[in-house]
Amino acid sequence: MVSSSPAQAIFHLTLLLIISSCIPPSFSQSTPATTSPPTKIGNGYTLVSLQESPDGGLVGRLQVNRRNYIYGADIPFLQLYIKHETDDRLRVHISDAQQQRWEVPYDILPRDRPPTPSTQTIGRSRKNPITVSEFSGGELIFSCISNPFSFAVRRKSNGETLFNSTSDQSSPYNSLVFKDQYLEISTSLPKDASLYGLGENTQPHGIKLNPNEPYTLWTTDQSAINLNMDLYGSHPMYMDLRNVGGEAYAHGVLLLNSNGMDVLYRGNSLTYKVIGGIFDFYFFSGPSPLAVVDQYTQLVGRPAPMPYWSLGFHQCRWGYHNLSVVEDVVENYNKANIPLDVIWNDDDHMDGHKDFTLNPTAYPQPKLQDFLQRIHARGMKYIVIIDPGIGVNSSYGTYQRGLAKDVFIKYDGKPYLAQVWPGAVNFPDFLNPATVSWWGDEVRRFHEIVPVDGLWIDMNEASNFCSGLCTLPQGKQCPTGTGPGWICCLDCKNITKTKWDDPPYKINASGTHVPIGYKTIATSAVHYNGVREYDAHSMYGFTHAIATHKALQALQGKRPFILSRSTFVGSGHYTAHWTGDNQGTWNDLKYSIHTMLNFGIFGIPMVGSDICGFYPQPTEELCNRWIELGAFYPFSRDHANYYSPRQELYQWETVAESARNALGMRYKLLPYLYTLTYEAHTTGAPIARPIFFSFPNIQELYGLSTQFLLGESLMISPVLDQGQTNVSAVFPPGTWYNLFDLSQAIISKETQTVTLDAPLHVINVHLYQNTILPMQRGGLISKEAKMTPFTLIVTFPAGATEARAKGKLYLDDDELPDMSLGNGQSTYVEFYASASKENVKVWSDVTDSNYALDKGWVIEKVTVVGLAGIGGQFAIDVEGNAGILDVSKFKMVETEHKFLNEMKKVGEEENKSVMVEIGGLALPVGKQFTMSWTLGIS
């Protein structure tokens, strides 16, 4: 191979050193291996050959040292594939060298394919080996030990080891184990590493992973009130944050595998115990937390673009018995002056709980269509639930069409029978292209009857009220129509005869090692092309979301909105998520922050919890505090259980007041939140993120789980405990301005905790220095709020002699399928500001101005905080024209800042800091402007 550049020459030199040094001189089945303690499983593998692959990676062969039969026989030969896919992403892929094994399908999650084992010529082993070799890429270095085989990944810039699978006699884990239904690999970790991710679960101790707590991944329909258990989604990805000499370094690790697994985190090591598939590791070098999520979503898919209205407030309830109730809810929100954008139906609108149907009595089609015409005219939206289980009913068109197109998951050649809300159901097989087409056609048919604006896909773990192999009962009605609908009434028998239903290793399913087929599809059931449910189970909600996204986008070419309960790696590319069935308790209020922040790391930034709790009834005080917090979830929705009392925000006057305050601020922030969704879509950046994302070098923030940021600089500090009228909030160094009253500020010289007043209707929201925040006037509906004039909030650090600030704004036609520039239907504005003792300057840089100009958006006010005031000359020009605006009409107001903690003297003089408001402006958002005046920061 001829190198064409110095970089390639270095690469090939490194590669030759690896090939010549990693392989032992000879190998036989009797090659001695490290003796494992009796408690250990397997004797490891030896790397017997290695060569360059056509795509510039490395391909090697591993051979088992000595087979044992704990959890089954070892697979004798493995293929090792290593590839630096980018400068900051390394892939390590280990699979059976002799036959194809289940992997996450490449058409479902697109990525590069490794070389096919059967087509590879494995290189001959070399003489004069050394025990460790290296394969260097951009920032990550792969190294290995040949016998027993282990590998390590370290950072080039500082030499730190990020992952090391070496095991010795003292290790509490094994060397590499690879059996048909049991795979194990581990890494050592420094004790001071902070880990995040490995979901979905409810983590009671905060956002950091807690050593010696169970982390089981297997999508399961069990309430989010169950702590440290496998819940609705499977995300085998973690972020590791370390502080090296006061400087933060973050990296990410993804094991792309959809099979059930236990992940054991001991504090100084982490072990994967997986019941199928392969090891397909991706390492992301960071080094910042934001860079890790960027690199991760570059691989698994950028978060889906969201419609503007989806950032408004949503109201739902299971138990809106008829359309009149829904109409009253909408009207009562309007009367209470509480913002509302989207009204939802759980399955109350359905005929007998069947998808794509209407109850002709409770939700007659003509009346529902009239209602939708009225709310659509106002700009409101309507979303309904769609579960995957299709009722077995000879008169049900959706079911009959599905049978005719052979779209259902099979058992022994027949559609697998389960039970959910309609009674007996079959489950669509979304791995089957015919199913995706059929599903799209059913969505189209339903949309012609009910023009919904989005779909809520639930119960897609998949949930089943029964277990095992079931048949329809003879001589009795199922369900009976009385009592809870989740009691199994089919005739069922357990299935234990196959290895897929009863694997040798039992993951900690539901926290009690229940059979993996418990209350879901039997794991020996068969999907398209012979794929077993055993392998594809945790991807069911993911494939459901892909099919639904395709269906909605095909309707009118508009931007889809989907909310899914079950998620997998890459789900954020198609769907938003809510955290499932929570409780109306103070603990659940706290847990909602933990789960929300983890999903941002998983690449699903549009996330929130049921505000006020799904069940039982919350107290009035709790609902006050929950709407104050929930108003700042990326996805903000009140939802309640059928059996709970009503809890719409207007049900209590105190809650209504808190809602008007908190949601009133949210609706002013909609342009900022929408710009964050654009950043998420283009870079993966979480909308809500831990505080340490902006202050990664401050170790005391690594476990902070009671506050969070929206974007880089807007900090939310909610009350999370009963009976409290103040909150202890942590403030990283700098100046923080109270967003509800910008004349109030906190100066933190170093990270400190400050006690803030927080009476019942108040949530503390602070804006950090060096920020330009675009806001609007707000309103009761996003459609109206979106067209109001803008205000720019410019924050300088109080007491600084030189300062800079910046911000951005993205605007578009939110019905377009994508969020992008250059299409004539979007505008992007970058705002800048600088200040010194002599001058203050605020200016903009506009990309694709026509859309904003066509819409007529203007900036009516600029508020600058942290200044000494205005004096001397004031000037403004728009695109080089200084006379386009009448300066005499501007209104300038100064307000002196109040500081919760005393400001220090700078030199000999006491600081003076004021807020300057410049009103009466009419600056076109779509035109570049420059504003300046003398006398800036004190």
Stockholm file with secondary structure:
# STOCKHOLM 1.0

chainA/1-938         MVSSSPAQAIFHLTLLLIISSCIPPSFSQSTPATTSPPTKIGNGYTLVSLQESPDGGLVGRLQVNRRNYIYGADIPFLQLYIKHETDDRLRVHISDAQQQRWEVPYDILPRDRPPTPSTQTIGRSRKNPITVSEFSGGELIFSCISNPFSFAVRRKSNGETLFNSTSDQSSPYNSLVFKDQYLEISTSLPKDASLYGLGENTQPHGIKLNPNEPYTLWTTDQSAINLNMDLYGSHPMYMDLRNVGGEAYAHGVLLLNSNGMDVLYRGNSLTYKVIGGIFDFYFFSGPSPLAVVDQYTQLVGRPAPMPYWSLGFHQCRWGYHNLSVVEDVVENYNKANIPLDVIWNDDDHMDGHKDFTLNPTAYPQPKLQDFLQRIHARGMKYIVIIDPGIGVNSSYGTYQRGLAKDVFIKYDGKPYLAQVWPGAVNFPDFLNPATVSWWGDEVRRFHEIVPVDGLWIDMNEASNFCSGLCTLPQGKQCPTGTGPGWICCLDCKNITKTKWDDPPYKINASGTHVPIGYKTIATSAVHYNGVREYDAHSMYGFTHAIATHKALQALQGKRPFILSRSTFVGSGHYTAHWTGDNQGTWNDLKYSIHTMLNFGIFGIPMVGSDICGFYPQPTEELCNRWIELGAFYPFSRDHANYYSPRQELYQWETVAESARNALGMRYKLLPYLYTLTYEAHTTGAPIARPIFFSFPNIQELYGLSTQFLLGESLMISPVLDQGQTNVSAVFPPGTWYNLFDLSQAIISKETQTVTLDAPLHVINVHLYQNTILPMQRGGLISKEAKMTPFTLIVTFPAGATEARAKGKLYLDDDELPDMSLGNGQSTYVEFYASASKENVKVWSDVTDSNYALDKGWVIEKVTVVGLAGIGGQFAIDVEGNAGILDVSKFKMVETEHKFLNEMKKVGEEENKSVMVEIGGLALPVGKQFTMSWTLGIS
#=GR chainA/1-938 SS CCCCSHHHHHHHHHHHHHHHHSSCSCCCTTCCCCCCCTTSCCCCEEEEEEEECTTSSEEEEEEESSCCCTTSCBCSEEEEEEEEEETTEEEEEEEESSSCCCCCCTTTSCCCCCCCGGGCCCCCCCSSCCSEEEEECSSEEEEEEETTEEEEEEETTTCCEEEECCCCTTCSSCSCEEBSSCEEEEEECCTTCEEEEEESCBCTTCSSCCTTSEEEECCCCCCTTSBTSCCSCCEEEEEEEEEETTEEEEEEEEECCCSCEEEEECSSEEEEEESSSCEEEEEECCSSHHHHHHHHHHHHCCCCCCCGGGGSEEECCTTCCSHHHHHHHHHHHHHTTCCCCEEEECGGGSBTTBTTCCCTTTSCHHHHHHHHHHHHHHTCEEEEEECSCEECCTTCHHHHHHHHTTCBCEETTEECCEEETTEEEECBCTTSHHHHHHHHHHHHHHHHHSCCSEEEECSTTTCCSSCSEEECCSSSCSSCSSSCTTSCCSEEECCCSSTTTSCSSCCCGGGTTCCTTTTSSCTTCBCGGGCBHHHHGGGHHHHHHHHHHHHHHHHHSCCCCEEESSCCTTGGGTCEEECCSCBSSHHHHHHHHHHHHHHHHTTCCSEECEETCSBSCCCHHHHHHHHHHHTTSSSEEECCCTTSCCCCTTSSHHHHHHHHHHHHHHHHSHHHHHHHHHHHHHHCCCSEECGGGTCTTCGGGTTCCSCEEETTTEEEECCCSTTCSEEEEEECSEEEEETTCTTEEEEESSSEEEEEECCTTCCEEEEESSEEEEEECCCSSHHHHTTSCEEEEEECCTTCSSEEEEEEEEEECTTSSSCCSSSSSEEEEEEEEEECSSEEEEEEEEESTHHHHHHTCEEEEEEEEEECCCEEEEEEEETTBTTSSCGGGCEEEEEECEESSCCCCBTTBCCCCEEEEEESCCEETTSCEEEEEECCCC
#=GC SS_cons         CCCCSHHHHHHHHHHHHHHHHSSCSCCCTTCCCCCCCTTSCCCCEEEEEEEECTTSSEEEEEEESSCCCTTSCBCSEEEEEEEEEETTEEEEEEEESSSCCCCCCTTTSCCCCCCCGGGCCCCCCCSSCCSEEEEECSSEEEEEEETTEEEEEEETTTCCEEEECCCCTTCSSCSCEEBSSCEEEEEECCTTCEEEEEESCBCTTCSSCCTTSEEEECCCCCCTTSBTSCCSCCEEEEEEEEEETTEEEEEEEEECCCSCEEEEECSSEEEEEESSSCEEEEEECCSSHHHHHHHHHHHHCCCCCCCGGGGSEEECCTTCCSHHHHHHHHHHHHHTTCCCCEEEECGGGSBTTBTTCCCTTTSCHHHHHHHHHHHHHHTCEEEEEECSCEECCTTCHHHHHHHHTTCBCEETTEECCEEETTEEEECBCTTSHHHHHHHHHHHHHHHHHSCCSEEEECSTTTCCSSCSEEECCSSSCSSCSSSCTTSCCSEEECCCSSTTTSCSSCCCGGGTTCCTTTTSSCTTCBCGGGCBHHHHGGGHHHHHHHHHHHHHHHHHSCCCCEEESSCCTTGGGTCEEECCSCBSSHHHHHHHHHHHHHHHHTTCCSEECEETCSBSCCCHHHHHHHHHHHTTSSSEEECCCTTSCCCCTTSSHHHHHHHHHHHHHHHHSHHHHHHHHHHHHHHCCCSEECGGGTCTTCGGGTTCCSCEEETTTEEEECCCSTTCSEEEEEECSEEEEETTCTTEEEEESSSEEEEEECCTTCCEEEEESSEEEEEECCCSSHHHHTTSCEEEEEECCTTCSSEEEEEEEEEECTTSSSCCSSSSSEEEEEEEEEECSSEEEEEEEEESTHHHHHHTCEEEEEEEEEECCCEEEEEEEETTBTTSSCGGGCEEEEEECEESSCCCCBTTBCCCCEEEEEESCCEETTSCEEEEEECCCC
//
